[in-house]
Structure formats: structure tokens, C-alpha cells
Amino acid sequence: MRDLVQWLARELVEQKDAVRVEAIERDRATVFELTVAPDDLGRVIGRGGKTAKAFRTVLDCAARRQGRRAVLDILD
């Protein structure tokens, strides 16, 4: 799933080399911390947070297919 998050983020941003994804295992979930270049933060979040919500929905569906839970944190 880390690869999925990284791929989706790189498709959204202009500075692809600045995309960093860290996976942290917590109790019953995996937390993915996404870091992008400051100029690309708006592209990942989207107007009104719509892009971020769609990003989280895709991640949640992928996690549920594996019987897991995943959370996406977009760091600034």
C-alpha cells in the first residue's frame, strides 16, 4: 500500500522527487505520512479537501481488501 500512496502522490504533484511516504504501524492500522514540496501541497489537498478525501477513499478500499485499516496523514 505504501507504493500505492507514493504512486498516487507522484501523479498529482509537479516535484515528484520531493514525495516522501513513511508507513507507521499502529495498533490495528497503518498510518501513512505523506510529505510533498510546499508548492505541491495544494495539489494533494485539492479545493475544499476533495482530492485528499478521494486519496483517503482509495487507500481505505485497498486496505480493506487486505483486511487492514489505513490512515493517510498529509504533512506540511
VENDAUR-V795242 format. One record per backbone hydrogen bond with DSSP energy under -0.5 kcal/mol. CO is the residue of the C=O (numbers start at 1). NH is the residue of the N-H. E is the energy in kcal/mol with one decimal. If there is no record, write none. Layout:
co=CO nh=NH e=E
co=CO nh=NH e=E
This chain:
co=1 nh=5 e=-2.3
co=2 nh=6 e=-2.4
co=3 nh=7 e=-2.6
co=4 nh=8 e=-2.7
co=5 nh=9 e=-2.3
co=6 nh=10 e=-2.4
co=7 nh=11 e=-1.7
co=8 nh=12 e=-1.0
co=9 nh=12 e=-0.8
co=9 nh=13 e=-1.6
co=14 nh=16 e=-1.3
co=15 nh=18 e=-1.4
co=16 nh=19 e=-1.2
co=20 nh=35 e=-2.7
co=22 nh=24 e=-0.5
co=22 nh=33 e=-3.0
co=24 nh=31 e=-3.2
co=29 nh=26 e=-3.1
co=29 nh=31 e=-0.5
co=30 nh=32 e=-0.6
co=30 nh=71 e=-2.5
co=31 nh=24 e=-2.9
co=31 nh=33 e=-0.6
co=32 nh=34 e=-0.7
co=32 nh=73 e=-3.1
co=33 nh=22 e=-2.1
co=34 nh=75 e=-3.0
co=35 nh=20 e=-2.5
co=37 nh=40 e=-1.5
co=37 nh=41 e=-0.7
co=38 nh=41 e=-0.7
co=40 nh=44 e=-1.6
co=41 nh=45 e=-2.1
co=42 nh=46 e=-2.8
co=45 nh=51 e=-0.7
co=45 nh=52 e=-2.0
co=46 nh=49 e=-1.7
co=47 nh=50 e=-1.3
co=49 nh=53 e=-2.2
co=50 nh=54 e=-2.2
co=51 nh=55 e=-2.5
co=52 nh=56 e=-2.4
co=53 nh=57 e=-2.0
co=54 nh=58 e=-2.3
co=55 nh=59 e=-2.1
co=56 nh=60 e=-2.6
co=57 nh=61 e=-2.3
co=58 nh=62 e=-2.1
co=59 nh=63 e=-2.3
co=60 nh=64 e=-2.5
co=61 nh=65 e=-1.7
co=62 nh=66 e=-0.7
co=63 nh=66 e=-1.0
co=63 nh=68 e=-2.7
co=64 nh=67 e=-1.5
co=69 nh=30 e=-2.3
co=71 nh=32 e=-3.4
co=71 nh=73 e=-0.5
co=72 nh=74 e=-0.5
co=73 nh=34 e=-3.2
co=73 nh=75 e=-0.7
co=75 nh=36 e=-0.6
